[in-house]
Amino acid sequence: MRNVRSRPGFALPVALASLVLLAVLATAALFASGQEALATRAGILDQQAAAYAERSAQLAIDAWNAEKCDSLAIGGVLIETGPTDPPLESTVYTTRLDSALFLVVAEGRIAAEGAPRLERRIAIAVRTSPDSLGQTRAVPLSPQSWAAIYQM
């Protein structure tokens, strides 16, 4: 039989180092997935706010109030609270640019507890003209006449 001598082992330090490495990797993976989930949620809320702003602008154009808008001086702004659909809110700003040109800017907001405060603005340039029934209607200058407005 061999004489067994006490040799220092390396299995325990390697096992402990491996556990620490696995714990660090697992923590990093959980942190990264949490950050990705937050970024995705913020992106979805951003798209909802932009879509709601566009919807509010289009509703304001469809329900054009010729009396109020024609009484504005050039450069005058008409501010109206747009539709609300909690947690979405909107405000519509109609600015008279010329005798028949207006800029409709709608601001869509997310106002939910625990959600980030998001605001997105959409601007649509419109021209007013009488329709076949003689009523003054607002018509976008072109199908691509809207633009997203970003705050600095």
C-alpha positions in Angstrom: 0.0 0.0 0.0 1.1 3.5 -0.8 2.0 5.9 1.8 -0.7 8.7 1.7 0.7 12.1 2.2 -1.3 15.2 2.8 -1.3 17.2 -0.4 -2.9 20.6 -0.7 -6.0 20.3 -2.9 -7.1 22.7 -5.5 -10.7 21.4 -6.0 -12.3 23.5 -3.3 -10.8 26.9 -4.5 -11.7 26.0 -8.1 -15.3 25.1 -7.1 -15.7 28.3 -5.1 -14.3 30.5 -7.9 -16.7 28.7 -10.3 -19.6 29.5 -8.1 -18.7 33.1 -7.8 -18.3 33.4 -11.5 -21.7 31.8 -12.1 -23.3 34.1 -9.6 -21.8 37.2 -11.3 -22.9 35.9 -14.7 -26.5 35.2 -13.4 -26.6 38.7 -11.8 -25.5 40.4 -15.0 -28.0 38.5 -17.1 -30.9 39.4 -14.7 -29.8 43.1 -14.7 -29.5 43.2 -18.5 -32.9 41.6 -19.0 -34.5 44.1 -16.5 -33.0 47.0 -18.3 -34.2 45.6 -21.6 -37.7 45.3 -20.2 -37.7 48.9 -19.0 -36.4 50.2 -22.3 -39.1 48.2 -24.2 -41.8 49.6 -21.9 -40.6 53.2 -22.4 -40.5 52.6 -26.2 -44.1 51.3 -26.2 -45.3 54.3 -24.1 -43.4 56.7 -26.4 -45.2 55.2 -29.5 -48.6 55.4 -27.7 -48.0 59.1 -26.8 -47.0 59.8 -30.5 -50.0 57.9 -31.8 -52.4 59.7 -29.4 -51.0 63.1 -30.4 -51.6 62.2 -34.1 -55.1 61.0 -33.3 -55.9 64.2 -31.4 -54.6 66.4 -34.3 -56.7 64.5 -36.8 -59.8 64.7 -34.6 -59.2 68.5 -34.3 -59.0 68.8 -38.1 -62.1 66.6 -38.6 -64.1 68.7 -36.2 -62.8 72.0 -37.6 -64.5 75.0 -35.9 -64.4 77.6 -38.7 -66.0 80.4 -36.5 -63.3 80.1 -33.8 -60.4 79.7 -36.2 -61.5 82.5 -38.6 -61.8 84.9 -35.6 -58.1 84.4 -34.8 -55.6 87.0 -35.8 -52.6 86.0 -37.8 -50.2 84.5 -35.3 -53.0 83.8 -32.9 -53.3 80.5 -31.1 -56.4 78.6 -30.1 -55.7 76.1 -27.2 -58.1 73.3 -26.7 -58.0 70.2 -24.4 -58.2 67.2 -26.6 -59.8 63.9 -25.9 -58.7 62.0 -22.8 -58.4 58.3 -22.6 -56.6 57.6 -19.3 -53.7 57.4 -18.9 -53.5 59.3 -22.2 -54.2 63.0 -22.4 -53.8 65.6 -25.1 -53.9 69.3 -25.9 -54.3 70.8 -29.3 -52.8 74.2 -30.4 -54.2 75.7 -33.6 -52.1 78.6 -34.9 -53.2 80.9 -37.7 -50.4 81.3 -40.2 -52.2 83.2 -43.0 -55.7 83.9 -44.1 -56.3 80.2 -45.0 -53.2 78.4 -43.5 -53.2 77.0 -40.1 -50.8 74.8 -38.1 -52.4 72.2 -35.8 -50.1 71.0 -33.1 -51.3 68.2 -30.8 -49.5 67.1 -27.7 -50.1 63.6 -26.5 -49.1 62.8 -22.9 -48.9 59.7 -20.7 -50.1 60.6 -17.2 -50.0 57.3 -15.3 -48.7 56.8 -11.8 -45.4 54.9 -11.9 -45.0 55.6 -15.7 -42.4 58.0 -17.0 -43.8 61.4 -17.9 -43.8 61.3 -21.7 -44.9 64.0 -24.1 -45.0 63.8 -27.9 -46.1 66.5 -30.4 -47.3 66.2 -33.9 -47.8 69.2 -36.2 -50.1 69.2 -39.3 -50.2 72.1 -41.7 -53.7 72.6 -43.0 -55.5 74.9 -45.5 -59.1 75.9 -45.1 -61.5 75.9 -48.1 -65.2 75.6 -48.6 -66.5 72.1 -49.4 -69.3 71.3 -51.9 -71.9 72.3 -49.2 -70.2 75.7 -48.6 -68.9 74.8 -45.2 -65.3 75.7 -44.4 -63.2 72.6 -43.9 -59.6 72.1 -43.0 -57.6 69.9 -45.4 -54.0 68.8 -44.8 -51.6 70.4 -47.3 -50.5 66.9 -48.4 -50.7 63.4 -47.1 -47.2 63.8 -45.6 -47.9 67.2 -44.2 -47.4 66.2 -40.5 -44.2 66.2 -38.6 -43.1 65.0 -35.2 -41.8 67.8 -33.0 -39.1 67.1 -30.5 -38.3 69.2 -27.5 -34.7 70.3 -26.9 
